[in-house]
């Protein structure tokens, strides 16, 4: 099939590479000239585990190309996938649809033959109606169906999730569009495909992310409870997870949720509810408590050292497996510590450059973890990179000025760290919580 993908971010680029790997002819479109120039030179503009090799293979095979020309990509496409950003409005926090609407307005001019316009971006309920109205107004003769095709790719696991989706949600009542999507996803024989109406599809993505955010906030609340009562959060979470109605995923306490989805989507869900005259106190409480958590984590770290102490931060990305620092708890915690004039040196396996764009030179950036912890008074683990668990912690014990760890991800084995002489602090365990 001929596929045009609008947007080459953390959704559009892995999706484009994945569809090309399946043998489709994929054209990725972006109005960022510098980004397209880099991609055409074979240089990836983001990090995603497993993406680079597949990207290069499909570019060389001629199945994947990049352009700034909407006409070039859309005019020959069987399906156009919109994967542009929907950032939160700075004041209302509602999803900003200006990029979605601009893309729809431009692509409407170049539709030739029957085309499916699929919205993969996370958009408010009713956006499909709005896109359809834009296309009909600009190009009344366009033979097209607008559908909702929400993405469920996890950053850090996008390639895995693309080829092994647990569900494919399609919002359309058009039989022609259904046939196109069935052909597109024909290789995914073991995945559940659910056809629903467009507004249901648009809601499913928000409902899913909001639920997972609530679950993460809940386990952080339980961590607070365990720290006061003497219960062990790991044991509590394991016992809860054995209940099939609850499950063991998203029961790991930490510094709060972040990234490009959960913060944005919970705010957007809350805004949409208010627009319809509905209250969602569970989601609103989750937002408020998550917003407060970086300050709590920053205070815990700062309380472990004197003023002007060197704090070594391991982890800057919002999660492992990605270089994305958007709404990263690590960045938020660092920002809170900087308000107290903290002296910080940080290291992340992939996100140093991304963090530099946000924090600038307010902190120092180390080339590796060992340089970061040298002469440190406190070591704070803020992202759960597997590499940090595999570090030579005996060596780190000799490099650090003070053997104190605040593990905000509960990544390290407490008994081993204590055996090495570290004062080890983590989340949800009273005996080793500082």
Residue pairs with C-beta under 8 A, 6 or more apart in sequence:
1 24
1 25
1 78
1 79
1 180
1 183
1 184
2 24
2 25
2 27
2 76
2 77
2 78
2 79
3 16
3 19
3 24
3 25
3 26
3 27
3 77
3 78
3 79
3 80
3 81
3 184
4 26
4 27
4 28
4 29
4 73
4 74
4 77
4 79
4 80
4 81
5 12
5 15
5 16
5 19
5 26
5 27
5 28
5 29
5 73
5 80
5 81
5 83
6 12
6 29
6 30
6 70
6 73
6 80
6 81
6 82
6 83
6 84
6 103
6 107
7 28
7 29
7 30
7 82
7 83
7 84
7 85
7 103
7 121
8 16
8 28
8 29
8 30
8 32
8 35
8 36
8 39
8 45
8 66
9 46
9 83
9 84
9 85
10 46
10 48
10 153
10 155
10 158
10 260
10 322
10 324
11 83
11 120
11 121
11 151
11 153
12 28
12 30
12 81
12 83
12 84
12 120
13 28
13 39
13 44
13 45
13 46
13 48
13 51
13 55
14 48
14 51
14 153
14 158
14 159
14 162
15 81
15 83
15 120
15 151
15 153
15 162
16 26
16 28
16 64
17 26
17 51
17 54
17 55
17 58
17 64
17 159
18 54
18 159
18 162
18 163
19 26
19 184
20 26
20 58
20 61
20 63
20 64
21 54
21 57
21 58
21 63
22 187
23 63
24 63
24 184
25 63
26 58
26 63
26 64
26 65
27 65
27 66
27 67
27 72
27 73
27 77
28 39
28 64
28 65
28 66
28 67
28 73
29 66
29 67
29 68
29 69
29 70
29 72
29 73
29 74
30 36
30 66
30 68
31 68
32 68
33 68
35 45
36 66
36 67
36 68
38 44
38 45
39 45
39 66
40 65
40 66
42 56
42 59
44 51
44 52
44 55
46 322
46 323
46 324
47 322
47 323
47 350
48 155
48 156
48 158
48 159
48 321
48 322
49 156
49 157
49 159
49 321
49 322
50 159
50 160
51 158
51 159
54 159
55 64
58 64
59 65
67 73
70 103
70 106
70 107
70 109
70 110
71 109
71 110
73 80
74 80
74 107
74 110
74 111
74 115
75 110
75 111
75 112
76 112
77 115
78 114
78 115
78 116
78 180
79 115
79 116
79 117
79 118
79 180
79 181
79 184
80 107
80 115
80 116
80 117
80 118
81 118
81 120
81 149
82 100
82 103
82 104
82 117
82 118
82 119
82 120
82 121
82 131
83 120
83 121
83 151
84 99
84 100
84 103
84 121
85 99
85 121
86 95
86 96
86 97
86 99
86 100
86 121
86 122
86 123
86 264
86 268
87 95
87 96
87 264
88 94
88 95
88 96
88 263
88 264
88 267
88 268
89 95
89 96
92 271
93 264
93 267
93 268
93 270
93 271
94 124
94 267
94 268
94 271
94 272
95 122
95 123
95 124
95 264
95 268
95 271
97 123
97 124
97 127
97 130
100 119
100 121
100 123
100 127
100 131
101 130
101 131
101 134
104 117
104 130
104 131
104 134
104 135
105 134
105 138
107 117
107 135
108 134
108 135
108 138
108 139
108 142
109 138
109 139
111 117
111 135
111 139
111 142
111 143
111 144
113 143
114 143
114 144
114 176
115 142
115 143
115 144
115 145
116 144
116 145
116 147
116 176
116 177
116 180
116 181
117 131
117 135
117 144
117 145
117 146
117 147
118 146
118 147
118 148
118 149
118 181
119 127
119 128
119 131
119 146
119 147
119 148
119 149
119 150
120 149
120 150
120 151
121 151
122 150
122 151
122 205
122 206
122 209
122 261
122 264
122 265
122 268
123 148
123 202
124 202
124 268
124 272
125 199
125 202
125 203
125 206
125 272
126 199
126 202
127 202
128 146
128 147
128 148
128 171
128 198
128 199
128 202
129 198
131 146
132 146
135 142
135 144
135 146
136 142
145 172
145 174
145 176
145 177
146 198
147 170
147 171
147 172
147 174
147 177
147 181
147 198
147 201
148 169
148 170
148 171
148 172
148 198
148 201
148 202
149 169
149 170
149 171
149 181
149 201
150 169
150 171
150 201
150 202
150 204
150 205
151 205
152 161
152 165
152 166
152 167
152 169
152 205
152 208
153 161
153 162
154 161
155 259
155 260
155 318
155 319
155 321
155 322
155 324
156 319
156 320
156 321
156 322
157 321
163 188
164 190
164 191
165 188
165 191
166 191
166 192
167 191
167 192
167 193
167 194
168 181
168 185
168 188
168 191
168 192
168 193
168 194
169 194
169 196
169 201
169 204
169 205
170 177
170 178
170 181
170 193
170 194
170 195
170 196
170 201
171 195
171 196
171 197
171 198
171 199
171 200
171 201
171 202
172 178
172 181
172 195
172 197
172 198
172 201
173 197
173 198
178 195
181 193
182 193
185 191
185 193
196 204
205 265
206 265
206 268
206 269
206 272
207 269
209 261
209 262
209 265
209 266
209 269
210 265
210 266
210 269
210 283
210 286
212 250
212 262
213 257
213 262
213 265
213 266
213 283
213 286
213 290
214 282
214 283
214 286
215 250
215 251
216 250
216 254
216 256
216 257
216 262
216 290
217 256
217 257
217 285
217 286
217 289
217 290
219 233
219 237
219 250
219 251
219 252
219 253
220 253
220 254
220 256
220 289
220 290
220 293
220 427
221 289
222 233
222 236
222 237
222 253
222 428
223 233
223 253
223 427
223 428
225 231
226 232
226 233
226 236
226 428
226 429
226 430
227 233
227 427
227 428
227 429
227 430
227 433
228 430
229 430
230 430
230 431
231 430
232 428
232 429
233 253
233 410
233 427
233 428
233 429
234 410
234 428
234 429
236 428
237 248
237 251
237 252
237 253
238 248
240 246
240 248
240 251
241 247
241 248
241 249
241 251
242 248
252 410
253 410
253 427
253 428
254 329
254 384
254 408
254 409
254 410
254 427
255 293
255 294
255 297
255 329
255 330
255 333
255 382
255 408
255 409
256 290
256 293
256 294
256 297
256 329
256 332
257 263
257 290
257 329
258 318
258 319
258 326
258 327
258 328
258 329
258 330
258 332
259 318
259 319
259 324
259 326
259 327
259 328
260 324
260 326
260 327
263 287
263 290
263 327
264 327
266 283
266 286
266 287
266 290
267 287
269 280
269 283
270 280
270 283
270 284
270 287
273 279
273 280
273 283
293 329
294 329
294 332
294 333
294 335
294 336
295 336
297 329
297 333
297 336
297 382
297 408
298 333
298 334
298 336
298 337
298 340
299 336
300 406
300 408
300 425
300 434
301 311
301 333
301 337
301 378
301 380
301 406
301 408
302 311
302 337
302 340
302 342
303 434
304 377
304 378
304 404
304 406
304 423
304 425
304 434
305 311
305 377
305 378
305 402
305 404
306 377
307 341
308 341
308 343
309 343
309 377
309 378
309 402
310 343
310 344
310 345
310 375
310 376
310 377
310 378
310 401
311 337
311 342
311 343
311 344
311 345
311 376
311 377
311 378
311 379
311 380
312 344
312 345
312 346
312 347
312 366
312 372
312 373
312 374
312 376
312 378
312 379
312 380
312 400
313 330
313 334
313 344
313 345
313 346
313 347
313 363
313 372
313 380
313 382
314 346
314 347
314 348
314 369
314 372
314 373
314 379
314 380
314 381
314 382
314 383
314 385
314 388
315 330
315 346
315 348
315 381
315 382
315 383
315 384
315 385
315 388
315 409
316 325
316 328
316 330
316 331
316 334
316 346
316 347
316 348
316 351
316 352
316 354
316 355
316 382
316 383
317 323
317 324
317 325
317 328
317 330
317 348
317 350
317 351
317 354
317 355
317 383
318 324
318 325
318 326
318 327
318 328
318 329
318 330
318 331
318 383
319 383
319 384
320 383
320 384
320 385
320 386
322 350
322 351
323 348
323 350
323 351
323 353
323 354
324 351
324 354
325 331
325 351
325 354
325 355
325 357
325 358
328 351
328 355
328 383
329 382
329 408
330 348
330 355
330 382
330 383
331 355
331 358
331 359
333 380
333 382
333 408
334 344
334 346
334 359
334 363
334 382
335 359
337 344
338 344
338 359
338 362
338 363
344 362
344 363
344 364
345 363
345 364
345 365
345 366
345 371
345 372
345 376
346 352
346 355
346 363
346 364
346 365
346 366
346 372
347 365
347 366
347 367
347 368
347 369
347 371
347 372
348 355
348 383
348 385
349 385
349 387
351 383
352 365
355 365
356 365
366 372
369 387
369 388
369 391
369 396
370 391
370 395
370 396
370 399
373 379
373 396
373 399
373 400
374 399
374 400
375 399
375 400
375 401
376 399
376 400
376 401
376 402
377 400
377 401
377 402
377 404
378 402
378 404
378 405
378 406
379 396
379 400
379 404
379 405
379 406
380 405
380 406
380 408
381 388
381 405
381 406
381 407
381 408
381 409
381 411
381 412
382 408
382 409
383 409
384 409
384 411
388 411
388 412
389 411
389 412
393 412
393 416
393 417
393 420
393 422
394 420
397 403
397 420
397 421
397 422
403 420
403 421
403 422
403 423
404 422
404 423
404 425
405 412
405 417
405 422
405 423
405 424
405 425
406 425
406 426
406 434
407 424
407 425
407 426
407 427
408 426
408 427
409 427
410 426
410 427
410 428
412 424
412 426
414 424
414 426
414 429
414 432
417 424
418 424
418 432
423 434
424 432
425 432
425 433
425 434
426 432
426 433
427 433
